[in-house]
Amino acid sequence: MTESSSQQIELHGHPVTYRRVGEGPVVVLIHGITSSSRTWHSIVPALAERCTVIAPDLLGHGTSAKPRGDYSLGAYASGIRDLLLALEIPRATIVGHSLGGGVAMQFAYQFPDRIERLVLVDSGGLGGEVSVVLRAATLPGAEYVLPLLASSPLRGAGAALGSVLGRVGLRASADVKGLAEGFESLGDGDARRAFLHTARSVIDPAGQRVDASDRLYLAEHVPSLIVWGERDRMIPVQHGHDAHALMPNSRLETFAGAGHFPHNDDPERFVSLLHDFISTTEPAVFDDDLIRRLMLRDRS
């Protein structure tokens, strides 16, 4: 994904950065917490060969605005809807990584008529367990510790490690690169505030407090793909297996050796999976009557 593909639009008075490339079925890529659309750079060129790819920087992330405001999953989902409306895109395949997976599920729940397919990548919102680092961010006083963690020496640690590994002929893992990008983003005070509001909206010291498991049955008529790194230390792969069991007709693909960023550990396989998933499934079609029947069905 090149900088030339970067565009900006104002929504509700706030600048929102997004990248748009390619032609074909629309695929929206939603990044995770402390990340940005940059997290998708390794897959976008190949994905855009057959799809229109839309990759926004969520509010509070990347180069989008970082206002004081609502950083809940519902607000993020509404922001994706608003961006698609502004771009005159009625429906799309929604792909969400980590926090973005929670946003994608919330989008599907709030705006079922606008989703064609759902792809969850090491997604949040599917169980309680989550990294102790994210749980610590919800503790009282975290706002005073974060500036120290985001100090210049620590922010450069990830890049330095990647450089050292490169000199000895090794490749820094996707997790190292992803975490380095996250630390880098927290150098900005507004970004730190947005991070804390976002983390505290979905996590508390005991773990994730937003869990979509009780509503996953609603995805029965939405083609769904679940992708997970088997060595994810941020959110355990068991969440993917549990979600697969609760989502009728879903497809689960695990990446051996991959961590929390499987799309960057093996971008070629990830893009191949997406192309195959899109070409072999029909877009979902919802109406109020179908949703009502799904909700009221006796599942005992």
Order of alpha helices (4+ residues) and beta strands (2+ residues): beta-beta-beta-alpha-beta-alpha-beta-alpha-beta-alpha-alpha-alpha-alpha-alpha-alpha-beta-beta-beta-alpha-beta-alpha-alpha-alpha
